[in-house]
Amino acid sequence: MQALGHVYWIGGGSGSGKSTIARRLAAEHGLRLYSTDDVMSDHARRCSSEDCPFLTEFMAMDMDERWVNRSPAIMLETFHWFRGEGFELIVEDLLALPARPSVIAEGFRLLPHLVGPLLAAPTQALWLLPTPEFRRAALESRGSSWAIAGKTSDPETALRNLLERDRMFTDLLRKEAERLELTVIYVDTETTEDDLEGQVAEVLGL
């Protein structure tokens, strides 16, 4: 999609370093940063129940219904952002931005099958895929392991479900990106921020 030819896309699993790397690259290369996490609340308000039925169902649940009482597989299958609900709002936001400076968009909502058709060139996008060990270490290092789970009646079960759901989501991203011949970068506990930034910059041609 030529209208978004000035946009670089960094998707991937949770806890993979997307936000950190995008922020560093934006600062170093004079890019505008667009974080899909930052606009989730706004998009939830803008998304009708007709357009976002899974979001509507999710919002009606209490914390235990969301994170304790359902299996990770069901959590994965029914999570609204994982199904691409509201993605058209991301596109609307990006089209409303000036073409200069170029934009670096990041977040787990950037699913390969949705981003792929928008690319002027495959090198505009990549997906960071963390190992389970890296994800757990990343969450613990920023003190957010229990941010959601701690609001349930059974934090240990909730955290276990969340981690397994996110592992499954990362695997889904891998399969989808590989099927579409889009770039993935694996992130493990040996990967430093400098190394990862260098890899991402090289793929994006920055």
N, C-alpha and C positions, 0 to 999 in steps of 0.2 A: 504494500500500500504506500504509494509515493508520498501521500500527505503526512505519513509518519516516518518518513525516511530519515528524519533528524533525531529519532528516538533510539536509544540503546536500552535493551531489556535484560534484567538480571532476575531470573526466577529461581526457585529451588525449595528444598525442604526447610522446615523451621529449625532455627539454631545453626544455620549453615554459614552465617557471616554475610548474608546479602546486604543488610543495612550498613554494616561497618564498611564493607568494600565499596559500596555505591557512594557512601558519604565521602570516603577518602578520594575516590576517583573524581567526584564532582568538584571537590575543593582543589585538586591538583590540576585539573584540565578545564576549569571554568565552565562546568556543565550545570544545568538546572537539575535539581534533585526532585523526583516525584516518588514518594513512598506510598504504596497502596495501603499499608497498615494505617497511615495517618488519616486516610479518608474513609475508612470502613464505617465509622459512625454516620458520617454524612451520606454515604451510599445506602446504608440501611434505611435512612429516613426517606431517601429519594426512590427507593425500590418498592414498587407496589406489591401487594400480596399476589396479584395475578402473575407478575413478572418474576417474583421471588418466593415461590410457595415453600421451599425448604427453609428459607430465612424466617418466614412467618411462623412455621412450625417450631423452629428452634427457639425463637424469641418467647414462645408460649410455655416452654419447659422451665422447670426449676433446675438448680445446679446438679442435683443428683440425677435427674432425668437425662441431663445432657452428658454427664461424665462418669456416672457410677453404674446406672441401671442398664446400660446398653453395651453391647460388645464393641470392640474396636472396629470390627468390620462394618457394623451398622453405622457407627459414628463416621467412618470414612465415606460410606456410600451416601449418607444423607446430609453431610456438612455442606451448607449452601455455597460457601466460597470455593470449596473443592469441586463443586458442580458447575462453576463458572457463572453463578448468579451475580448480577451486577457488573459483569465485565464490560458491558457496553457503556457503563458510566465512567469506567477508567478511560476508554477510548474517547468519550466526550470530553473529559477533562484534558486529555493530552492534545486533542485537536483545538481546544480553546487557548492553549498556550502559544506564545510567539515561537516562530521557527528558530529564532536565535536568542540565546545560546541553545545548543543542542541539549536534549533531555536524557537523563539516565533514570529509567523507571525500575523500581525494584519491589519484590514482594512475592509471597507464596501464591498469590492469586493469579499470577501470570502463567497460566497453563500452556504447555507447548502447542496443543491443538488450536488454542485461541490466538496465541501470539503469531504462530507460523504464517498464517495468511496475510498478516500485516507487514511482514518484513520485505524491505526492498532488496536485502541481501541476507543470507543465513548468518553472516558474521555479526549482525546487529544484536544477536541474542545468545544467551547461554543460561544453563541451569546448574546451580551448585547443589551437590548431593552429599550430605553429611553422613558419616557412619553413625550408628546408634551411640557409640562411645563419645564421639565428638559432640553430638547433640546434647547428650546428658551433661558433659563437661561444660558446654557453652551455657546451658540453662543454669547450672550451679554457679558458674563464675559471675553471672549477672544477677544472681539471687532470685530468679523467677521460676524455679522448679515448682514451687507450691503456690504460685500466684493464682492459678485457677483451682487446682486440686484442693488447696487449703480452704476454699469456700464451700466444700461439700461435707457431707457427714462421714465420709470414708476417704480421706485424702490419699492414703496409700493405693487403694484401688483406682481412684480417679487418675493419679499420676501414672500408674502402670498402664491404664487404658489410653491415656493421652500419648505416652511414649510409643506404644505399639501402633496406635492410629497413625502417628507421624512417620513411623518407620514404613508402614504400608503405603502412605502417601508418597514418600520419597521413592519407593520402588516403582510406584505408578508413574511418577514423573520420568524416571529413568527409561522405562519401557516406551513411554509415549514419545520422549525426545529421540530415542534411538530409532523408533519406527519412522519418525519424520526426518531423520538425518540431521538433527539439530545438536548443537554442542553441549556436552555435560562436562563438569569438572568435579571430581571426587574430593571430598574434604575429610581428612582424618586427624587424629590427635597429634600427628607429626607436622601438620601444615601450619605454618606461621602466617600472620596477617600480611607480611611483606611478600611472602611467596605467593599467596593467593591473589593479592592485588596485582602482582606481576603477571600471573597467568590470565587473569580476567582482562587486564589491559591489552595483553597480546592478542587474545581472541577478538576483542572488540576493535582492535586497530587504533588504540589511543596512544 
